Amino acid sequence: MGTEELYPPHRLTAAQRAIAAAGLDAVLLTPGSDLRYLTGYDAHAGERLTCLVLPAEGAPTLIVPRLERPAAEASPAPATGVRIVDHADGSDPYPLVVAALDGPPATVGVSDRMWAEQVLALRAALPGAAQRLAGEVLRELRIRKSPAEVAALAEAGAAIDDVHLRMGEWLRPGRTEAEVAADIAAAIRAAGHVSVDFVIVAAGPNGASPHHGTSDRPIGAGEPVVVDIGGTMPSGYRSDCTRTYVAGGPAPAEFLDYYAVLHDAQRAAVAAVRPGITGEAADAAAREPIAAAGYGPAFLHRTGHGIGLDGHEEPYLVAGNDRPLEPGMAFSIEPGIYLAGRHGARIEDIVVCTTDGVQRLNTTPTELIAL
């Protein structure tokens, strides 16, 4: 797919309409996913200011350090219609923000994850402007993926699936979690990702910690191993998929019993996805069968998170989220069962809500994988 299809110029116009409707005079976006979503520019985050000044009316301006101007000009940003202005080292870039606005604004939105030193510098440069989070406006544009975005997520899903299909090359008893993870990280890049976002290899009792990471602990024969991996593709869109493995021997009977419960719950939650179901109801579709089997307290986290240019974004499948799902929303379905001190399991697919149901973007089997 072309960058213009993935980062179309009309996004800036749509954003300006949303900015005006939200009662903002402008949004100020430093490097991050919102900036990339609107311009296609994957900007470097550093102490030198990069800032997209997007007024509710008027021309957008991308302010960049002079040494990064070539990168900005080589990105999709110029094709979206933004004007690029640079600043030299040693100069104050914040007057350029003021100059890019048509008069002093009353209220501006700033990037949700803008560095505090930049937030405070913008407050000093625009002392009359109230600051709000730009995400209040932009998340509504980003939450429904376009067909090009779904295609990019499907490409990412296929790439991470290819890594899971190779797990038998690396995961075996006697190797440490860290050794296996190093091989996986190389394979994530070889599969087409430009960066490795995370590699969790959690064997035996470590599998009971959902965000374990890795350790120098050797993997034991017959131990369940949770492998949760993801990366970023050249498109900027992300992968995230979890499978649970057993290598070198039979798994504990207790584990096999609850893995069967987890497998059925994950499949039920995927099947429940359709327009109109709430995030809370999708969470319940996974949680209720696990609780009915007696493992409710062992399901420690929400059922899913949105994914796109960020690894975690709206919508979230969690109790209390009564927002209905809509076509184009992309998110994980990843229930888990974790028994402290013993072992754990998680199954995760990325799915997209379609006009009449659901599309899985991870297509490898979800049954327990014996290596």
PyMOL commands that set and color helices and strands:
alter all, ss='L'
color gray80, all
select helices_A, chain A and resi 3-6+10-21+33-39+66-74+77-80+94-99+116-125+135-142+147-165+167-169+177-190+204-208+253-272+279-292+296-298
alter helices_A, ss='H'
color red, helices_A
select strands_A, chain A and resi 26-29+51-55+61-65+83-87+107-110+130-133+195-203+224-232+241-246+304-306+313-317+330-333+336-339+343-346+349-353+358-360+369-370
alter strands_A, ss='S'
color yellow, strands_A
deselect
rebuild
show_as cartoon
